[in-house]
Amino acid sequence: MKIAVLGSTGQTGRLVLAHALERGHDVIALARRPEQVEAPASGNLRVVRADVTVPGSVATAVEGADVVVSALGITKRQDPAVLVEGARQIASAAPRVIWLTSLGMGATHGALGVVNGALLRRILRHEWDAKGLAGRAVRDAGGTTVHAGPLTGRPYRGDGHLVFAQEFRPRMIPPMAPRAGIAALMVAEAETPQCADADTVALFEHR
């Protein structure tokens, strides 16, 4: 399978990239700065310069890909419109999209309860509206959104799964999500679609 990874230089995107390569897939790493892509040396990896602010560059980069897995994020110095434009370009160019976003927004609004929901919105106020619009663009195009709670660097023990957003019940304490686990679940969904055209929540059993 040919998997394109958007946001391949970010903390989670690097793990998606590595996991897809470990699984033996042909991988296209999309990056504004290709020299920043960190991945094991592999003949299955192709690094392509792509910038969502440059019309047409993303569509060209993902040509031939079976699916795009996105861990695209922004810093507080970046324009949040990058998220929306990235989602729209990917949604229009790729046959399938799996898009990482935050638990508590979009289809999971209210999932964190009133207090935690308000806190998350305050923390993400710079990008809140843009993340919501980006997720909606992906879903409107038939893609899969993966809503994750606070991301951690803890090891992944194979204890994660995706549930449909409508099946998730609000919790007082947001479910933590290891970045490595998110990478594994997104690649698994790319390989064997179980939640196509759906909003999902990533859950992990913390033992």
C-alpha positions in Angstrom: 0.0 0.0 0.0 1.2 3.5 -0.7 0.6 5.9 2.3 1.3 9.6 2.2 2.0 11.2 5.5 1.1 14.9 6.1 2.8 16.6 9.0 5.6 14.1 8.8 8.1 16.3 10.7 5.9 16.7 13.8 6.1 14.6 17.0 3.2 12.4 16.0 3.8 12.5 12.3 7.3 11.1 12.7 5.9 8.1 14.5 3.2 7.6 11.8 6.0 7.7 9.2 8.2 5.2 11.1 5.3 2.8 11.8 4.1 2.8 8.2 7.6 1.9 7.1 7.9 -0.8 9.7 4.7 -2.3 8.3 6.3 -2.5 4.9 4.3 0.2 3.1 5.6 2.5 0.4 5.5 5.9 2.2 5.5 9.4 0.8 6.6 12.0 3.5 5.2 15.4 2.8 7.1 18.3 4.3 7.6 22.0 3.8 11.3 21.4 4.7 12.3 17.9 3.5 15.6 18.1 5.3 13.7 18.0 8.6 12.2 14.6 7.9 13.6 12.0 10.4 13.0 8.4 9.4 14.8 5.2 9.2 16.7 4.7 5.9 14.4 2.8 3.6 14.0 2.2 -0.1 10.2 2.4 0.6 10.4 6.1 1.6 10.1 9.1 -0.7 10.3 12.6 0.7 8.5 15.2 -1.2 8.4 19.0 -0.7 4.8 20.1 -0.3 3.4 23.3 1.2 -0.3 23.8 1.7 0.1 27.5 1.1 1.4 26.7 -2.4 -1.6 25.8 -4.7 -1.2 22.5 -6.3 1.9 21.3 -4.4 0.0 18.9 -2.1 -2.2 17.4 -4.9 1.0 16.7 -6.9 2.7 15.2 -3.9 0.0 12.7 -3.0 -0.6 11.6 -6.6 -0.7 7.8 -6.7 -1.2 7.4 -2.9 -3.9 5.0 -1.7 -4.5 7.0 1.5 -3.2 10.1 3.3 -2.7 10.0 7.0 -2.4 13.4 8.5 -0.9 14.5 11.8 -0.7 18.1 10.7 -0.4 20.6 13.4 0.7 24.2 13.9 2.7 26.3 16.3 1.3 29.4 17.9 3.4 31.4 15.4 1.7 29.9 12.4 -1.6 31.0 10.8 -4.3 28.6 11.8 -5.6 28.8 8.2 -2.9 26.4 7.3 -4.9 23.6 9.0 -8.1 24.4 7.0 -6.3 24.8 3.7 -4.3 21.6 4.3 -7.5 19.7 5.0 -9.3 21.1 1.9 -6.4 20.3 -0.4 -5.9 16.8 0.9 -9.7 16.1 0.9 -9.9 17.1 -2.8 -6.8 15.3 -3.9 -6.7 12.0 -2.0 -8.9 8.9 -2.4 -8.9 8.4 1.4 -8.0 10.6 4.3 -7.4 9.8 8.0 -7.1 13.1 9.9 -5.9 13.5 13.5 -7.7 16.1 15.6 -8.6 16.9 19.2 -11.2 15.3 21.4 -13.8 17.8 22.5 -14.3 19.5 19.2 -16.5 18.9 16.2 -18.5 15.7 16.5 -17.1 15.2 20.0 -18.1 18.6 21.4 -19.1 18.1 25.0 -17.2 14.9 25.4 -14.9 16.4 28.0 -17.7 17.9 30.1 -18.3 21.6 30.7 -15.1 22.4 32.7 -12.6 20.4 30.8 -14.2 21.4 27.5 -13.9 25.1 28.4 -10.3 24.5 29.5 -9.4 22.8 26.2 -10.9 25.6 24.2 -8.9 28.1 26.2 -5.7 26.2 25.6 -6.3 25.8 21.9 -7.9 29.2 21.3 -5.3 30.1 18.7 -6.4 27.2 16.5 -9.8 26.1 17.8 -12.0 27.3 15.0 -9.5 26.2 12.3 -9.3 22.7 13.7 -13.0 22.4 13.7 -13.3 23.6 10.1 -10.4 21.3 9.0 -12.1 18.2 10.5 -15.4 19.1 8.9 -13.7 19.5 5.5 -12.3 16.0 5.8 -15.6 14.5 7.0 -17.6 16.2 4.2 -15.2 14.5 1.7 -15.9 11.1 3.3 -12.7 10.9 5.3 -12.1 9.6 8.8 -11.3 11.9 11.7 -9.5 10.5 14.8 -10.2 12.6 17.9 -7.5 12.1 20.5 -7.2 13.2 24.1 -4.0 14.8 25.5 -1.0 13.2 23.7 1.8 11.6 25.7 5.2 10.1 25.1 4.5 6.8 27.0 5.2 3.5 25.3 2.3 1.9 23.4 1.3 -1.5 24.6 -1.1 -2.5 21.8 -4.1 -1.6 24.0 -5.8 1.0 21.8 -8.8 1.0 19.6 -11.1 3.4 17.7 -14.7 3.9 18.7 -17.3 5.8 16.8 -17.8 9.3 18.2 -21.5 8.8 18.9 -20.6 5.8 21.1 -18.2 7.8 23.3 -19.5 9.0 26.6 -18.3 12.1 28.4 -15.7 11.6 31.0 -14.5 13.7 33.9 -10.9 12.9 33.1 -9.9 13.1 29.5 -8.5 9.8 28.1 -4.7 10.1 27.6 -3.3 9.0 24.2 0.2 7.8 23.6 1.6 9.3 20.3 2.9 5.9 19.3 -0.5 4.4 19.9 -2.2 7.1 17.7 0.3 6.4 15.0 -0.4 2.6 15.1 -4.2 3.1 15.1 -4.1 5.5 12.2 -1.9 3.2 10.1 -4.1 0.2 11.0 -7.1 2.1 9.8 -5.3 2.9 6.6 -4.6 -0.7 6.1 -8.0 -2.1 6.9 -10.7 0.6 6.9 -13.2 0.0 9.8 -14.3 3.6 10.3 -14.5 5.1 6.8 -16.6 8.2 6.5 -16.8 8.5 10.3 -15.8 10.6 13.3 -13.9 8.4 15.8 -12.3 8.6 19.2 -9.0 6.9 20.1 -9.2 5.0 23.4 -6.4 3.2 25.3 -6.7 0.8 28.2 -4.2 2.1 30.8 -3.0 -0.8 32.8 
